[in-house]
Amino acid sequence: MMEREIKNLIIRAKQGDKEAFGRVYEELLAPIYRYIYFRVKDKDMADDITQEVFFKIYRSLDGFKVTDDSPLKFFYTVARNLLIDNYRKEIIQPIDPALVDEIYVNEAENNPEENFEQKDRAEALKDALSKITESESDILTLKFLQDFSNAEISQITGKSEEAVRQLQSRGLKSLREILKKNDFI
């Protein structure tokens, strides 16, 4: 769904159209959940925080201003702030933000050898991501796993686009060095 359509649905939801917010929920549930899941240890916690994001946004629709900014920025900012709040409360412990072995490894392959290699690569990537800074890891997750542009990442994180580019560059360089050191590339 295009961002313009999401904006229109949010406008309709502000006017009391519950079905419109339901459609926004359906469209954004998976990417918001994935963003949160990569930062917490269990699926139940990710479910709870994801639901809290949508509940919080729904409750604040009256004060929501539909501007030229991406509505996705608002959703990801709320998600990020709830994660930070939970970290501060020590309800959840931050972990490496890429549990790629659980979400992105295709377990349906019929070739067990290839499956093993995929899991091995995913473990190496997960380990490497845990060894770079949290900021670099966050930027790389948004860029390559969530498919956001640098401008969108800038809006979500509150960092300048130049800072996003620098963190991305440093993070990739660090990952490359770690993976090379461990003979994965």
VODOSE-203656 format. One record per residue (C-alpha): x negated, y negated, z; residue in one letter. Coordinates in steps of 0.2 Angstrom, whole numbers, plus 5000, padded with zeros to 4 digits. Each point is the difference from the previous one (the first is absolute). Layout:
# VODOSE-203656
XYZA...
//
This chain:
# VODOSE-203656
500050005000M499349834996M499749875013E501349884993R501350145002E499450025018I500249825003K501750004993N500550145011L499349915015I501049854996I501650114998R499650085017A499849835008K501849974994Q500650155009G499850134986D499550165010K499850104985E498749884993A498950025015F500350194999G499349994982R498549905006V499750135014Y500150144987E498749924989E498849955013L500150145013L498750114992A498649874997P500349925017I500050175009Y498450054990R499249845006Y500450045018I499650184999Y498349974995F499749915016R500850115013V499750185005K501750084998D501550004989K501349965014D499049845005M500049954982A501850034998D500449905016D498949854995I500750004982T501850005006Q499549865012E499449904985V501650014991F501049975016F499049855004K500249934982I501950035000Y500249915016R499149854994S500849994983L500949845005D498349915002G499250084986F499549874986K499950074983V498649914992T498950024985D498950125011D500150184998S501450085011P498850145002L498849895009K501349975013F500350195002F498250045001Y499649865012T501450065012V499350184999A498249945003R500649895015N500950155008L498550114997L498949875009I501349985014D499950195002N498150015000Y500049865014R501250105010K499050164997E501550094995I499150074985I498150014997Q499349934984P499350144989I499250004983D501349934989P500050134987A500750175004L499950044982V499950185003D501850005006E500849894988I498950004984Y499350174999V501150114989N500350165009E501150074986A498550044989E499950194996N498149994999N499450035018P498249954996E500649844993E501149975015N498550035012F498949874990E501449875001Q500250035019K498149995001D499949834990R501549935011A499150055016E498449914994A501049854995L500949995016K498450025010D499249864989A501449895003L499950025019S498249944999K500349834991I500849855009T501850005003E500249844989S499150094985E501150155003S501649905001D499649914984I499550164990L501650095006T501149864994L499049984984K499850184995F501350105009L501449875000Q499649934983D500049815005F499249864991S498749905009N501249855001A501350115008E498750075012I499549825004S501849965004Q500350165011I498449985010T499849815001G498350004993K499549914984S499850094984E498249975000E499950085017A501050154994V498850024985R498549995011Q500850135012L500550114986Q498249994992S499150035017R501250155004G499850084984L498149985001K500050075018S501150154994L498950044985R498550005012E500850115013I500650124987L498450004990K499150045017K501150155003N499850064982D501849974995F499549894985I
//
